[in-house]
């Protein structure tokens, strides 16, 4: 499990400025619920002074996403637009006392949402439709510009770092080559600008690519001939058994906090679970579901979606 600072926990359990801001002057939306993370940032601005007087947010995501979004609103209220635009994703992470490397993408999402909200307030075009083939990671909807900004702002020089900061290449792995291309091009530009040493820049020849996660029915063409035998596609029954096994492994930890979880149904890579006890009303329930989803995805090597339901009727409604 990741270690979270006391401030991250505080801003998750007691989020500041959560909810809808009526008659907002600027609205920025990044991510997508289908991708697992989404943030809507709303701001009000004093037109005479350009000071952000109010800010609120709505977030769908893990505890780090909620904490980062909440922290961002506190950081920008009272600042002018130019001052707010100087805030980086690292500033958000530092404000919270640090974030685990695997969760830095939450702070980047806040940075991107602020840019989108300010663009909306200023009447500037904000394209998040990934036109002209700019989309790199289809699983999480990450385009070239998003990756390039994260690389520059955080001096990223490895694909693993890009994944931590943007989630790109963090699922099926088919976009790794695309991520490498953006990383190599951006690092080369940074070297030319004198902001990065040549020996620090990403070198594709030295890259150790993470293995691609195979979809059901696929085998990897990159598997070495003398390597381990190829894994046969999992049957539905095998998937269910692995899912049950993974959930059973997590239940003792949930029970320690007075909660529980059980498998209700499985269909089309959707895993329906029933949370009970303290897990039902706990503010950490979204984190619990996210943790279960990550555990199942790793165990089966498939991109799964975990959906909490209260009954089989709920399953039917979600499947419809």
Protein Blocks (a to p, Z undefined) as FASTA:
>chain_A
ZZddfklmmmmmmcghiajdehifbdcdedjfklopacdddddddfklopafbdcddddd
dfklmmmmmmmmmmmgopafklmmmpcfklmmmmnopaafklmmmmmmmmmmmmmmmmmm
nopacdfehpghlafblmnopafklmmmmmmmnopabfklmmmmnopoplnopmmmmmmm
mmmmmmmmmmmnopacfklpccfklpccddddddehiacfkbcfklccddddddfklmmm
mmmmmmmmmmmmmmmnopacddfbdcehiacdddehjllmpmklmmmmmmmmmmmmmmno
pacdddddfbfklmmmmmZZ
